[in-house]
Amino acid sequence: MNYSSLNYNSSAVSFLEAVRKGLAPDRGLYYPESIPKLPKDFIKNIGKYSNHEIALTVIKPFVGSDIPEARLKEIIEDTLNFDFPLIPINNSIASLELFQGPTLAFKDVGARFMARCLAYANEIEEQKKLTILVATSGDTGGAVADGFYKVKGIDVVILYPKGKVSEVQEKQLTTLGENITALEVDGTFDDCQDMVKTAFIDPELTNEVALTSANSINIARWLSQMFYYFIAYKNRPKSNNKLVVSVPSGNFGNLCAGLVAHKMGLPITHFIASTNVNDTVPSYLETGNYNPKKSVSTISNAMDVGDPSNFIRIQKLFNNDFHKLKKVVSGYSFTDNETKKALKEIYNNSHYIADPHGAVSYLGLKAYLEDQNNEDFYGIFFETAHPIKFAPTVESTLKIKLDPPPQLKNIMEKTKLSLPINDYQSLRNFLLER
């Protein structure tokens, strides 16, 4: 499998080359030369396979011969070493908990898979020290920091918007030290992301520093997110019903991975792009006009993205056919007040504690099911982060006290280690000087 730039002005590369580069030299996102179709028998008999067997079958065509199958199995086993429980909310809706990993976020899957692929690449060929440059609106930073912590030959530099991530998220990305550096940006996530993208096309910088990204623009982060769509389908409670999946969406890598799974033959009937008031994509799905905007801060901060990078991949999956996309994807956006009401509704009706992102995802699913008024549908909404990460919002809204999970033991007492930066020149100087 080769990967080409969606700006169509760079040479095609192999899987490991694309992972190592992150972004193509022409600043385009890498995209596979084809989307393979899975055997119908595999889908029909998916319940007979373990999560590891499913993941290997799904990802192997995209990896090709770059990683031997035996090693790819080890990488998958090390990546998927936690559960993805489906929790019923009512007779037609369940929550898929994607936060059971080490940093309590769905991004643990992609970060761990990518880290282990790059570790293998460094083993087979001694290469120039690699710097992972990543922007985060919340959970990516912690997941990448944990996934790459002490990985030989790799440094990690994380840009995050000052005052716009939760206290737990900030602790997770600023307290490890070693090969992990956190840069606190006086701006928004979009500012952080713009700096990262600018760094990749700065020839003087890239001649001196080998850079790659661990955002969902990186194919290893992006494609491995397919795993839990297949796991959700395998474990769905009502196998005779049409499955609808709602995805809380910011940079749209997660939803895009689900749509790749759909193109491969996974029979999910419909996808819902659920957002907060950063509604670029829901507005596009309603009007047909794509108008990126400056992001607005919300209580579901990991989705505070006004110009989602991965949407170009979604458009490519549907050959830029708006009407074909509309048949498979619907979009809904919700305010902070609506999100808080949903937190209460879920808790009061089901005694389930969601986080703000999960609550937005629930609202999108509920709105779609009400619009369809069809009892043949069964809906799953993604719960992408543990509610403890947003304790002030969740606790004040639900009038409860959350118990910290084992993964957070002692982290809140650790010392924050971050460096302030204000603009791209500051980032550039930091990378060159180190």
N, C-alpha and C positions, 0 to 999 in steps of 0.2 A: 504494500500500500504506500503510495506517495501522497504528498500533501502540497497543494498549491496555494498561493496567496489570492485572497479575494480582491486584491487591487490589480491582479493579473500582470504584474511587472517584475516578478521575481521567479527564479528557477524552482522547479519542484524539488522537494526534499523527502527523505525517509522519515519514519516515525520518530526515531531518537534524535535526528537532526532537528525536526520541528519542535520537539520537546525542549531541546537544548537552546534553540534560538528564541522560542516563545512567540515572537512577532517576526514576520517576514521583513527582509531588508527594505521593501517598499512600503512598510508600515501596515501592510494588510494582515488580516487574520488568516491562519492556515486552515485549509478545508480539505477533507479527504477526496481523492480522485473519484471515488464511488462509494455508495452506501450499500453494503452487502445485504442480501436477503437471507434470513435464517430459515432452516428447514421447517416445514409446517409440523412435522412430527415432534420437533423440539418444543415448539410452543404448545402443542396439544398435550404433551406429556411432561410439561415443565414441573409439575408437582413431584416428579420422581427424582429430580436433581437437587443436590445441595446448593447453597448460595455460592460456594466457591466454584462448583462445576458450571453453574449458570454464568457467572462472571467471566470465566475463562472462555466459554463458547462465544459470548457476546463481544469481548474485546480482542480476541486473537486475530480476526481479520484486519483490524485496524493497526495492530502491532506488526503483523507480518513476520518476517524472519529476523527482525531486529533483536528480539529477545527470545532465547530458546524456550520451548514450552515448559520444561521442568522449572526453569527459573521464573517464568511468568506465573506458574502455579504458586511458587513461594511468595512472590510479590502480592498476589491476590489474597493468599491466606493471611499474610501479615497486614494487609489493608483492611480486610473485612473480618476483624477479630472482635466485633461487637454485634449486638442484635439490632433489628429494625422492627420493633413490635407494632402491630396494628391494634389500636385501641378503639372499640366501638363507642360512638357518641350517641347515636340513636339507631333506629332500624335501617336507615338508608345512608348513614355517614359514619366514617371512621377516620381517626387520626393516625398517620404513619409517623412514628417517632424516629427522626433521623439524627437525634442528638445524644445517642448513647456512647459516642466515642470519647477520646481523651480530652477534647476541648469543648465538648457539649454542643457541637454544631455539625450540620450536614456536610460542611466543607472538610471534615476530617477524612472522608473517603477520597476526594480528589487530591488533597494535599499529601496524604500518605502514599497514594499510588504514584503520584508524580515524583516524590522524593525517592522512592525505591527504584523507579525507572532510571532516574539520573544517577543514583548510586551505582547501579549496574553499568551504565554508560562510562562512568569514571573508572570502574574496575577493568573493563576490557581495553580501554585506551587512556593512557595518561594524558590529561588535557590541562589547558590553562585554567587556573582557579576560576570558578564560576560564581557570579553574584546574582542571586535571585532578587529582583527588584519588583516590589508588589505594593499596590495601593489597596487599602481596605476601608470599607464603610462599617466594619464591625467584626464579623466572625472570620473572614479570610485571614486576617493577620495572626490571630491566635492559632488557627489550624495550620498555617504555613510554618509559623515559628516552632510548633510542636513537631510537625512532620519532618522538618529539616534540621532539628536541633542536633548539633554535634556530627552531622553528616560530613564525612571527609571530603575536602576539596570544594566545599560550597559555603559561601557567606550569604546571609539573608538581610536585606534592607527593606523595612516596612514603612510606608508612608501612611499616616492616618490623620484625619481632620481633628484638630484640637477642640475638645469639648463636645464632640459629636459622636462619640462611642460610649457605651456604658462602662461603669467602673470595673466590672468583671472583665469585659472585653479588653479594656486598656491594660489591666494587670496581666492578662494572658499574653499579650504581645510585647510588653515592656519589661518583664521581670526575669527572662531566661539568661540574658547575657551570652557568653561564649561567642558563637558565630552569628548571633541574632542582634541586629541593631534596629531600634525604632526611631523614626523621625516624625516629630509632631508638627503638622502643617497648620499654619494659621489660614484656614480656608475650608472648602467643602471637599467631599469625596471626589467630585468631578475635577477639582483643582489637582488633587493627588494623582488621579488617573491621567490627566493631561501631562503632568510632569514625567510620569513613567513613560508614556508614549513618546514624548519629546526626547527623552534619554536614548531610546532605542534607535532614533534616526539622527543622532548627533555623531557624525563620523569621527571627530577628534576624541570623543569619549569612548565610543565602541572600539576604536583602534587600541585603546589602552586597557579597557576593562571588558571582560567577557560577560555580557548581560543576558539574562532571560527573565521571563515573568512567571509568577505562579498564580496570577489571577485566572479567572475562567476563560480568558483568551487563550491560555495554554491548552493544547489539545489533550494532554494527559489529565489535567484538572477537569476539563470539559467532558470528554468522552466517558471517563470512569463513573460519572454521575448517572449513567444509564443503569448501573447495577441495581439501584434500589427501585427503579421502575419495574424491572423484571421480578424482583423479590416481592414487591407489592402485588403484582399480578398473580404470582404463584400463591400468595397467602390471602387473597381476597376472600371475604366471608361468603359472598353470594356469587358463585361461579356462573350461574345462569343469567345474571343481570349484566347489562352493559356498563362497563367501567368508565367513570369520569374522574379525572385527577385535577386537583387545584394546586397550583404552585405559587407560593409567595415570591414575587419577582422583583429583582433590582437591576442587576447587570445581564440577566436573562440567560446565563449559562446553564442553569438548572433546567429550565423549561426547554431550552434548545436540546439538551441531552435527551429529554423525554421524547422529543419529536424525532430525533435520530432513531431511538428505539422503535417508535411507531413506523418509521420508514423501513426498518429492518423486518417488520412483521408483527410487532407486539400489538395485540388487538385492544388497545385503549380507544374507546369510542370518541372521547372529547377531552381537550385540555383547556384549563382556565388560567389565564395570566392574571393573578390577583396582585394589585399594587396599592400602595398608599396614595397620597395626593400627587406623587410624582408619576403622573398618568400618561406619559408619552405614548406608550404602546396601546393601552386601552383606548386612548383618543384616536390613534391611528386605525384601530380595528373598527371604530365607529364611523370615522369620516373618510378613511383612505388617504389622509394627509399625514405624513411623518414630520413632526415638528419638535425636535429636541429642545429642551429648555433647561434653565439653571435649576439645580436640585433644591428642594425645600426640606428643612429638618423636621423629622417626625419622631414619634415614640417607637416606630418600627424602623430604626435607623439603618439597618443593613440593606434596606430597599430604597434609600434616599439617593436615587440615581436618575438624572434627567436625560442622559444620553447613553443608553445601554449599549455596550460594545457588541454583545453577541446577537443583537437583533439582525445584523446583516447576514449572519449564518442561518437564522430562521428564514429569512427571505430567500436565501439561496436554496434551502431545502424544498421550497415550494416554487422554485424557478421564478421568483418575484411575481407570482400570480396571486394578487390580493384575494380573489374570490376563492381560490383553493385553500388558502390559509384560513380564511374566515369559516370554512366548513369544519375545520379541525380545532381551531383556537378561538375562544371568546375572552374578552378582557373586562375587568371590573376594577374600579378604584374606590377607596374609602378613606374617610377622614379619621383623625385621632379619636374624636368623640364616638364615631361609629365603631372603631376598634375596641374602645373601652367597654362599650355596651355589649359587644360580642364576647369579650372576656367574661363579663358577668353572666351572659346568657348560657355560655358553655358550662361555666362552673355551677350555676344554679340548677340547670337541667340535668347535668351528667356528672357533677362532682369532679370534673376534669379541669386541670389547670393548664391553660395554654399560655404561650408567650404572645406578644403583640403581632409578630409575623404570622404565627399560626392562626391567630384570630382573624387577620386579614384574609388568609387563605380559606378559612372556614366561611367567611362572609361571601367570598367569590363563589365558592361551591354552592352555598345555600341559595344565592341569587340565581345561579344558573339552573339549579334543580327546580326552583319555583317557576322560572320562566318556561321550563319544559313541561312541568306538570305531568311527568311520566314515571309511573311506578317501576318501569323496567330498568331504571338507572340505579347504580350504586356508586356513591361518591367517596373518594379518599382525599383528604387535604393534608398537605405536608406540614408537619411541625418541625421546623428547621433548627430551632435553638431551645435549650433548656430555659424555662421561665426564670430561673435564678439569675440569668444574665441581665434580666430587666426587672430585677426585684423591686426597685422603687415604684415603677408603674404597676406591676402586677399586685404587689402587696397593698398599695393604697387603693387600687380599684376594687380588689376583692376583699379587703379588710382581713387579710390573713398574714401569717408569717411563714415564709418558705424555709425549708430545711436545706442547708447546703449539701449537694451530693459529694461523694468521695473525691471526685476529680478536682474539687476546689479546696481540698484540705490544705491549709497554710498559705494559699496563694495571696489572700487579701492582706497578709502581713508582710509580704515581700516588698522590697524597695523598687519603685518605678525608675527605670533607666531609659531616658529618651533625650533626643537632641532637637531643639526647635529650629525649623527652617521656614522661610517665608516665600521663596520663589524658586524657579528652576535653576538659576545660577547658583544658589546655595546648595541645591542637591548636586549639581555638576561638580562644584568645588569639593564637596565632601567625598564623592566617589573617586575623583582623581587624586586627592590628597592621601586617601587611605591605601 
